[in-house]
Amino acid sequence: MKRILVTAVAALFISSGWANGVIPVSANSTQEKDAISSIRRRYANINKSLAKYRVVKKELSGFSTEGGELTAYFDGPAIVKMAATYQGETGRSFEEFYYLNEKLIFVFRKQDTYDQPLSGKVVRTRANRFYFSNDELVRWINEDAKQVAPGNNEYPEKQTHYLGISKLFTEGARSQEPSIEAPERNP
């Protein structure tokens, strides 16, 4: 009986996707809330453990007018967090990327606006939160602390952007190069 129960639990674990680092999310709001809570616990645990991770820093070239820096946190060979800082004349931005088994699960973006160019005096702060499951944006909380509807026109753009920049930063953090170059933009 005990063996059957263990087998059933293992099968449920594997079929749910958790074994692959995929936090399952569906239209079921209870399941979605549980997945979001799990993501929040994961990034809180990562932040509590930052001191134990290996740190790699890279210059970000071409991402902003006044430069930027990426700090990647490795737990063994796995990246668990990356923090990007972008400096500009009229403000600065921060993005934090969190991972579970090499899969992006959460992005926090904070943008500070200065009162005048290069002053450093912040007059406005905006923050957005992006939750991912299985390489899909499943929840976006905007700067007004409101959930953006998945049907919003910007939803696929945000998903593509953050998955792409995550891949670029992950590859750059693992490379021997001292900096990560911004991709060329189409005119």
NORHU-V313650 format. One record per pair of residues at least 24 apart in sequence whose ideal C-beta (glycine too) atoms are under 10 Angstrom apart, sorted by sequence separation. I is the first residue (numbers start at 0). J is the second residue. D is the distance in Angstrom with one decimal. If there is no record, write none. Layout:
i=I j=J d=D
i=I j=J d=D
This chain:
i=48 j=72 d=8.8
i=57 j=81 d=9.5
i=59 j=83 d=6.3
i=62 j=86 d=9.6
i=63 j=87 d=5.0
i=64 j=88 d=5.6
i=65 j=89 d=9.9
i=67 j=91 d=9.0
i=74 j=98 d=9.4
i=77 j=101 d=6.0
i=87 j=111 d=9.6
i=89 j=113 d=5.6
i=90 j=114 d=9.9
i=105 j=129 d=6.9
i=106 j=130 d=8.4
i=134 j=158 d=8.3
i=136 j=160 d=9.8
i=52 j=77 d=9.7
i=53 j=78 d=10.0
i=59 j=84 d=8.0
i=62 j=87 d=9.8
i=63 j=88 d=9.2
i=64 j=89 d=8.8
i=65 j=90 d=9.9
i=67 j=92 d=8.5
i=69 j=94 d=9.3
i=70 j=95 d=9.6
i=71 j=96 d=9.0
i=72 j=97 d=9.6
i=76 j=101 d=9.3
i=78 j=103 d=9.9
i=80 j=105 d=9.5
i=81 j=106 d=9.7
i=82 j=107 d=9.3
i=83 j=108 d=9.3
i=85 j=110 d=8.9
i=87 j=112 d=9.5
i=88 j=113 d=8.0
i=89 j=114 d=9.4
i=104 j=129 d=9.7
i=105 j=130 d=5.8
i=106 j=131 d=7.5
i=129 j=154 d=10.0
i=136 j=161 d=7.3
i=46 j=72 d=9.6
i=48 j=74 d=7.9
i=52 j=78 d=9.3
i=54 j=80 d=10.0
i=55 j=81 d=9.2
i=56 j=82 d=9.8
i=57 j=83 d=9.4
i=59 j=85 d=6.9
i=65 j=91 d=8.2
i=67 j=93 d=9.9
i=72 j=98 d=9.4
i=87 j=113 d=8.6
i=89 j=115 d=8.2
i=90 j=116 d=9.3
i=103 j=129 d=8.9
i=104 j=130 d=7.2
i=105 j=131 d=6.8
i=136 j=162 d=8.3
i=45 j=72 d=7.4
i=52 j=79 d=6.5
i=59 j=86 d=9.5
i=63 j=90 d=9.6
i=67 j=94 d=9.7
i=69 j=96 d=9.5
i=88 j=115 d=9.4
i=89 j=116 d=5.7
i=90 j=117 d=9.9
i=103 j=130 d=9.8
i=104 j=131 d=5.4
i=131 j=158 d=7.9
i=135 j=162 d=8.9
i=52 j=80 d=7.6
i=54 j=82 d=10.0
i=63 j=91 d=8.2
i=88 j=116 d=4.5
i=89 j=117 d=8.3
i=90 j=118 d=9.8
i=91 j=119 d=8.7
i=103 j=131 d=4.9
i=104 j=132 d=7.2
i=129 j=157 d=6.3
i=134 j=162 d=6.0
i=45 j=74 d=8.5
i=63 j=92 d=7.4
i=87 j=116 d=9.0
i=88 j=117 d=5.6
i=89 j=118 d=9.2
i=90 j=119 d=9.6
i=102 j=131 d=7.5
i=103 j=132 d=9.5
i=104 j=133 d=9.8
i=129 j=158 d=8.2
i=49 j=79 d=9.1
i=62 j=92 d=9.3
i=87 j=117 d=9.0
i=88 j=118 d=9.7
i=91 j=121 d=8.4
i=102 j=132 d=8.4
i=106 j=136 d=9.2
i=127 j=157 d=8.3
i=131 j=161 d=7.5
i=48 j=79 d=8.2
i=49 j=80 d=7.5
i=86 j=117 d=9.4
i=90 j=121 d=7.6
i=102 j=133 d=7.3
i=103 j=134 d=7.2
i=129 j=160 d=9.5
i=131 j=162 d=7.7
i=134 j=165 d=9.5
i=48 j=80 d=9.5
i=62 j=94 d=10.0
i=90 j=122 d=9.1
i=99 j=131 d=9.6
i=102 j=134 d=6.9
i=110 j=142 d=8.2
i=129 j=161 d=5.8
i=46 j=79 d=9.9
i=49 j=82 d=9.7
i=90 j=123 d=8.2
i=92 j=125 d=9.3
i=93 j=126 d=9.2
i=94 j=127 d=9.5
i=95 j=128 d=10.0
i=96 j=129 d=9.5
i=97 j=130 d=9.9
i=98 j=131 d=9.7
i=99 j=132 d=9.7
i=103 j=136 d=9.6
i=104 j=137 d=9.7
i=105 j=138 d=9.6
i=106 j=139 d=9.5
i=107 j=140 d=9.7
i=109 j=142 d=9.5
i=45 j=79 d=5.2
i=46 j=80 d=7.6
i=90 j=124 d=9.3
i=97 j=131 d=9.2
i=108 j=142 d=9.2
i=131 j=165 d=8.8
i=44 j=79 d=9.3
i=45 j=80 d=5.2
i=90 j=125 d=9.7
i=94 j=129 d=9.7
i=96 j=131 d=9.7
i=42 j=79 d=9.3
i=41 j=79 d=9.0
i=42 j=80 d=7.7
i=46 j=95 d=8.9
i=108 j=157 d=9.7
i=45 j=95 d=9.5
i=46 j=97 d=8.8
i=106 j=157 d=8.9
i=45 j=97 d=5.9
i=64 j=116 d=10.0
i=65 j=117 d=7.9
i=42 j=95 d=8.0
i=44 j=97 d=9.9
i=45 j=98 d=8.4
i=108 j=161 d=8.8
i=42 j=96 d=9.8
i=43 j=97 d=9.8
i=45 j=99 d=9.2
i=106 j=160 d=9.6
i=42 j=97 d=4.4
i=106 j=161 d=5.2
i=41 j=97 d=6.7
i=42 j=98 d=9.5
i=105 j=161 d=9.9
i=106 j=162 d=9.7
i=20 j=77 d=9.8
i=41 j=98 d=8.8
i=42 j=99 d=9.4
i=39 j=97 d=9.9
i=41 j=99 d=5.7
i=103 j=161 d=6.9
i=106 j=164 d=8.8
i=38 j=97 d=7.7
i=45 j=104 d=9.9
i=103 j=162 d=6.5
i=106 j=165 d=7.7
i=45 j=105 d=9.4
i=38 j=99 d=8.1
i=103 j=164 d=9.7
i=37 j=99 d=8.9
i=42 j=104 d=7.5
i=103 j=165 d=4.7
i=41 j=104 d=6.3
i=42 j=105 d=5.3
i=102 j=165 d=9.5
i=103 j=166 d=8.8
i=41 j=105 d=7.6
i=42 j=106 d=10.0
i=39 j=104 d=9.9
i=42 j=107 d=8.0
i=96 j=161 d=7.8
i=38 j=104 d=5.1
i=39 j=105 d=8.0
i=103 j=169 d=8.8
i=37 j=104 d=8.7
i=38 j=105 d=5.3
i=94 j=161 d=8.5
i=98 j=165 d=8.3
i=96 j=164 d=8.1
i=97 j=165 d=10.0
i=101 j=169 d=8.0
i=96 j=165 d=5.5
i=34 j=104 d=9.4
i=35 j=105 d=9.3
i=94 j=164 d=7.9
i=94 j=165 d=9.6
i=98 j=169 d=8.3
i=96 j=168 d=6.8
i=96 j=169 d=8.4
i=94 j=168 d=9.0
i=22 j=99 d=7.1
i=20 j=98 d=8.2
i=21 j=99 d=8.4
i=20 j=99 d=4.7
i=21 j=100 d=8.3
i=19 j=99 d=9.7
i=20 j=100 d=2.7
i=22 j=102 d=8.6
i=19 j=100 d=6.8
i=20 j=101 d=6.7
i=21 j=102 d=6.7
i=83 j=164 d=8.2
i=17 j=99 d=9.4
i=18 j=100 d=8.9
i=20 j=102 d=4.7
i=22 j=104 d=6.5
i=17 j=100 d=9.6
i=19 j=102 d=8.1
i=21 j=104 d=9.4
i=81 j=164 d=9.7
i=20 j=104 d=8.2
i=81 j=165 d=7.8
i=83 j=168 d=6.8
i=82 j=168 d=9.9
i=78 j=165 d=9.4
i=81 j=168 d=5.4
i=81 j=169 d=7.3
i=39 j=128 d=9.7
i=38 j=128 d=9.8
i=78 j=168 d=8.7
i=81 j=171 d=9.4
i=39 j=130 d=8.8
i=78 j=169 d=5.8
i=81 j=172 d=6.4
i=38 j=130 d=5.6
i=35 j=128 d=9.8
i=38 j=131 d=8.2
i=38 j=132 d=8.1
i=78 j=172 d=6.2
i=35 j=130 d=5.8
i=37 j=132 d=9.7
i=78 j=173 d=7.8
i=34 j=130 d=7.9
i=83 j=179 d=9.2
i=35 j=132 d=9.3
i=71 j=168 d=7.4
i=76 j=173 d=8.8
i=34 j=132 d=6.1
i=69 j=167 d=9.9
i=71 j=169 d=7.9
i=31 j=130 d=9.2
i=38 j=137 d=9.1
i=69 j=168 d=5.8
i=73 j=172 d=8.0
i=38 j=138 d=8.9
i=71 j=171 d=8.5
i=72 j=172 d=9.3
i=73 j=173 d=8.9
i=31 j=132 d=9.1
i=71 j=172 d=3.6
i=35 j=137 d=8.0
i=62 j=164 d=9.0
i=69 j=171 d=6.9
i=70 j=172 d=8.8
i=71 j=173 d=8.2
i=34 j=137 d=7.2
i=35 j=138 d=6.1
i=69 j=172 d=6.6
i=34 j=138 d=8.8
i=35 j=140 d=9.7
i=62 j=167 d=9.9
i=24 j=130 d=8.2
i=31 j=137 d=7.1
i=32 j=138 d=9.9
i=62 j=168 d=10.0
i=24 j=131 d=9.2
i=25 j=132 d=9.5
i=31 j=138 d=7.4
i=22 j=130 d=8.9
i=24 j=132 d=4.4
i=22 j=131 d=8.6
i=23 j=132 d=6.8
i=24 j=133 d=8.0
i=59 j=168 d=8.5
i=69 j=178 d=9.0
i=21 j=131 d=10.0
i=22 j=132 d=4.9
i=23 j=133 d=7.9
i=68 j=178 d=9.5
i=69 j=179 d=6.2
i=21 j=132 d=6.4
i=22 j=133 d=7.8
i=24 j=135 d=7.9
i=57 j=168 d=8.2
i=67 j=178 d=9.7
i=68 j=179 d=9.8
i=20 j=132 d=9.9
i=21 j=133 d=4.5
i=25 j=137 d=9.4
i=59 j=171 d=8.5
i=66 j=178 d=9.9
i=67 j=179 d=9.0
i=20 j=133 d=8.9
i=21 j=134 d=8.9
i=24 j=137 d=4.5
i=58 j=171 d=9.8
i=19 j=133 d=8.5
i=21 j=135 d=9.7
i=23 j=137 d=9.9
i=24 j=138 d=8.1
i=57 j=171 d=5.7
i=67 j=181 d=9.1
i=22 j=137 d=8.6
i=57 j=172 d=6.2
i=16 j=132 d=8.4
i=55 j=171 d=9.5
i=56 j=172 d=9.1
i=60 j=176 d=10.0
i=16 j=133 d=6.9
i=55 j=172 d=5.5
i=57 j=174 d=8.2
i=60 j=177 d=9.5
i=61 j=178 d=9.2
i=62 j=179 d=8.1
i=55 j=173 d=8.2
i=58 j=176 d=9.3
i=60 j=178 d=4.7
i=61 j=179 d=9.0
i=62 j=180 d=8.8
i=63 j=181 d=8.7
i=55 j=174 d=9.7
i=57 j=176 d=7.6
i=58 j=177 d=6.2
i=59 j=178 d=7.0
i=60 j=179 d=6.8
i=61 j=180 d=5.8
i=62 j=181 d=4.7
i=57 j=177 d=6.7
i=58 j=178 d=3.9
i=59 j=179 d=5.6
i=60 j=180 d=5.1
i=61 j=181 d=3.4
i=62 j=182 d=9.6
i=56 j=177 d=9.1
i=57 j=178 d=5.9
i=58 j=179 d=7.3
i=59 j=180 d=8.6
i=60 j=181 d=6.6
i=61 j=182 d=8.4
i=57 j=179 d=5.2
i=58 j=180 d=9.6
i=59 j=181 d=7.4
i=61 j=183 d=8.8
i=61 j=184 d=9.2
